[in-house]
Structure formats: C-alpha cells, structure tokens
Amino acid sequence: MQSQDVAPRPAPDPRPGPVVDVEQAEAALVEHYPRLVRLAYLVLPPSLGRNRRVLTAHALTQRALPRGRTSGDASVLPSQKTAEGRDADPGYAYVRLRVLRTALEAGRPLTFRAWPKRAQLPPLLPQVWGLRLFPRSGGADELALDQRLSALSAPARAAYVLRGLERLTDADVRRVLAAAGEEDPADALDEADEIEAKYGLLTSPEFDPCSLQARPPDLMRRRQHMKAALAAAAAVAVCGALLGLPGDGWGPDGAAAPSYAQNPSAQAALDPGKLTLVPAAAWQSSTRTDFSVWPARGALTGDRALLRRALAVWARPGESVQVSATPGTPAGAPPGPPQLLYAGEVDQSRVVLLHDGLRIARYAEAKDGTQGAALDFARVDGATAAESNAVVLGRSDGNVRYLTAPWVRTAAVRDLLKSAAGASGGSDSSGATRLGRSADGVTEPFASPALQTGECRSWNALELTDRSGTRLTTDLGELTPARLTSGRPGQPHEASAATWSPLACSLAAVRGQGVRTVNAWQYARQPLPDGGGTANWLCTRADTWRGGGTRVLAQFHAQGQPYGAVAAKAENVAACGAKDSHVLAGVLWKSGTGDWYLLAAGSKDTESIRATGGVDGSTQGNLLAVRAEQGAQAGLKGTLSDGRSIGGLR
C-alpha cells in the first residue's frame, strides 16, 4: 500500500460544545464503530499482544456511551461548524474522546499507590474462549510502521493516529490530548514527529480489529492446565451416561476416545525424526512429477532443533508468529508427518519448506535469534509438473528468491513489458537474463512485481526450462508462482513473452488470490473506424487452486498502443473458460478524427450483437462499431450460432 500525507482539517470552533445525550452518542458509536475500534487498537500498547488488543479495543469502544441520559462532561470537544459528516457531529466527538481517554489509561502501568482503573484490567466483555483473534497480516511497510509505533509512548501514538487517521491539525491534536487528560500534548507531538508520516498505512487491514483471523491458542499448555479438571468432569459425565443409557454403548460418539486423548498421528507430525525424506534421484524414475518427488535439500536438513520448531509452530502458532494463507487454504496442523523439501539459510533467515500433500508450508525465523517467526501456506493439490517447478524461499527489499524443482535445467528472468513483439511459440530467447542457481537449486534474487505499487513500469517473469520445454511463470505474492499460458480455453499452451507483453500489468488485479494459472486468448481482431488500423480483443482468465474465485478480464489492444486496456471484468463466471469459451465485451474508443465509437467483439461463434441504452445499434457477425457520444453507457447482447444469448462482461 502506498503511503500518502493527508491534508490537515480546519480547526474546530472554540466555543463550548453542546451537551450530548445518550441517543446521540449511541448513533455516532454505531455509525462509526469500525473507525473508533481502529483508533483504540492503534493507541493501545502493542505489549498487550494482538489478541488482547483486539478484545480491549472493542471493550473500550463499547463502554464509550454516557452513563446517564446526557454526557454531563465539560471536556466534550465541539463539532466543526464548517465540516460535514462525522466532524460536524458532537456525538462522535464525545465518543472519540471517551475511547481515546480509556485507551491511554489502559496503557499506563499498574501501581500500588492507587486503585487500578477499569481500562487497565482485562475486559469482561467481549470474551472469546478457545481462540485467538488478530487482524489480517499486511505487508512489510505495515509491519515496520507497527514496530515504530510500539517504540513510542501512548500519548505520542495517540498524536500520530489523530493526525493520520482523524486528519486533525496539530492544534486540534493538542486540544484533544489535553481533554483526554494528558499533561504535555506538545511533547507527544514532538515525539510523534520522529516517525515518517505514512498515514495511508493506518487504514490497512493490518490495523483493522473488525476484520479478524482466528487461530487456536497454545493447546498443549491449555490441556496441561485443565487436565485434572477435565479428567474429573469426564469421569462424572461417563458415569452419568452409563447409568442413564440402556445397554453398554458409549452414546453418540460410539467407540471414539475421549476428546482430551492424544492422537498418535498428530503426535507423529511433531516429530522431526518422522519427516518424509525423498531420495535425490527419485523423480527420475517416478511416474509422478510433482512436489511429492522433490528431494530434501539445504544445509540444515539435519538440524533437528530447527525442524522441531518449524513443526511445533505449524501445529500451534503463537502470538508472535505472522501467519498468512492464500484464499481457500486451511492453516491448521498437518494430519501426519509431512515431507521435508528444504531447510537452510536464506538471506537473514532460516527457512524450512514442508509439504503435506495438500499444502506447501514455509516457516522462517531470524538468524540473529530475534523472537517471532513467519508461517505461510499455499495450496498445491493436484499440481502438474509445470505447476510444481518452483517455490518461494524468501522475499527481501522487493526481491524474491526461489527454490526450483530438481528437473529444472535453467532459469531466466525477463521484463514482460520489454519483450520483443512478434515472437511466437515458447518464450523467445531475446531479452531474458540468465538467473544463477546454487547446487541446491536456489536462485539468485531478482525484482518481484508482487509488491510493486504505483505506475506499472516493469513486470518480471520467471522462465524455467526442463527437458520438455520452457515455461513462463510470474510472482503474484504467493508461495508458488502462477503459470502463464495462451490459447483457446480448454487447449492452452506455453505462452510467449510477446503474447503477455501488452497484458502484463493487468496481472496486478489477481495478486494474492491463490492463482494457479492465467491464460490469455485472442478471441477477435477488429478493423478500427476512420483508418485507425486494427485492434486485438483478448480475454485473460485467472484460475485458482481452490476452483472458485476465478477472475476474467476482457482487454482491448489497439494497434500502436504498448498496453491493452481492460474493457470488462467478471468474477466466478464460466466465460472464457474450458466449460464456456464464449465471451462478449465492448469499449468506447476515440478515433484519430476525434469521433467516438462503441466497439464490441464476441468470440467467433457469435452471430449477431446488439447495443442498447445510451447507444443503439446492431450487426450481424461478431464485430460491432457504432458511433457514440463521449461517456455513453450501453448494454450488449449477443446471439450464438446455436441460438443461445450471451451478455457482455461488465
């Protein structure tokens, strides 16, 4: 996410604000609840842990209403007379101040000199038993900002958040902090100035305590603490069930063991001595060519302590573990001993790659002994040889490093936006840079497009060559690169870099979606009006490992233009796929003479197209060109050769 400074808002009216009644405060609380909870979460000390910060932020926000019918609080800040929305609402100013005040109180240490305040104690409500809740993980920028905020004092954090999230001027921040009980607001502002003003990151999912992930707590420790109580309760329950049931049965669970019994498979999954280690040459004689025949590689495959930590974190990740998973990928413990793919040092981390038949799991910890770890998951079930060619080992400073399959002979990287036009067949050899690899198959780092923001100026793709040919893949922010293909749906083939050159930037729309393959298909070629040359109509379809969540883009690439323009898009549709290759899309286009046209194209079996709404016109065949006004809105409907109707993608 790209950070950006936010212009400060005008100062509030200095006259005393109105008294806020409970209905007004409640309305403001309900309407702006997610924003108030985010404010509390950011101000609370990170030392509480992410789970307790989430619950405390919700508790403080829910307790922000007046106790009586009206606020009766002289410190209520007045609304801004020239503002709109929440900034003109005294109720919002009141509940925001209450939330901020209690969040600052929660960060003060307990002492024996005074009774603790309610905000300093663990919240009674809300409570979640048996789960730990925390916001979704963001990128490296969000993590760095969170670390810098944790080094600030609570008032300085509050000043930074009021500036960035609430967009208050420094004068307003001083008044709000003073009303919240802080003795030196100016000092808090000075301390907040030490951090770079990346206010845009404050709206990231990393700091959203209303959009949460759930993980189990330390199950082993919880079981040890509750073992005696559970044993007694189980004995009473079993005795009662046996006395109350006819016959000798165990009830609904049949012959199942008690819920607290240890599962042998789960225990075996935590033993590094039982990891599956595939011999180095197994892939050469195996009938399968996928991750199941990858050998164990890396200098630390014999480090049992490292492997034990990786397995333990996989089974029960703690609060300091950053867990991520592609959509549709379960993040639970392995069902049995997984397969070891790699264990070694990568840049500044120790990395372990594991495979359980369904998922690839990547565990990473810092070499310098810093607390915390990262655990990433990605589905790879049913992977073919072309889709099991590489796995991400690490990302650093915008670069990515891969571990390649043992059957990969060479690796190269090329910028798709600079690929030579006119190449056909597999990836053309011009413009590719040879990528060095270690004896274990670890590539040199190269710039990844996965996290780039702003204008699309380059898009690197990874070319991997084995004995069957060269395949084009790209990093979309997941553990496995997405395979790029081209051709008619149902009959794709290996794509050339030139085919993807005008389409590469559109891949940003499917980053982080669990994408398995992306196919590009030129379904029509259209002469342009007023001697404008020709244009290609293409559709790109991103299929995922989980089956659902497919994304289809129809793109219009005019002659002489370096990049294609997205004309229409859809999600979870059969269009442009193996089950339904039909596609219809349109775009408003301006000719060299200054005239506007509605251009539309369907796949070759489209017999007629009709435009309705802001543009009225029809044609026989799969190409339509009708004069239109700038900004016109039109609907498209086509008729296929078998008589069926097809609608345009939107």
Disulfide bonds with the S-S distance in Angstrom:
Cys456-Cys505 2.00
Cys539-Cys576 1.78
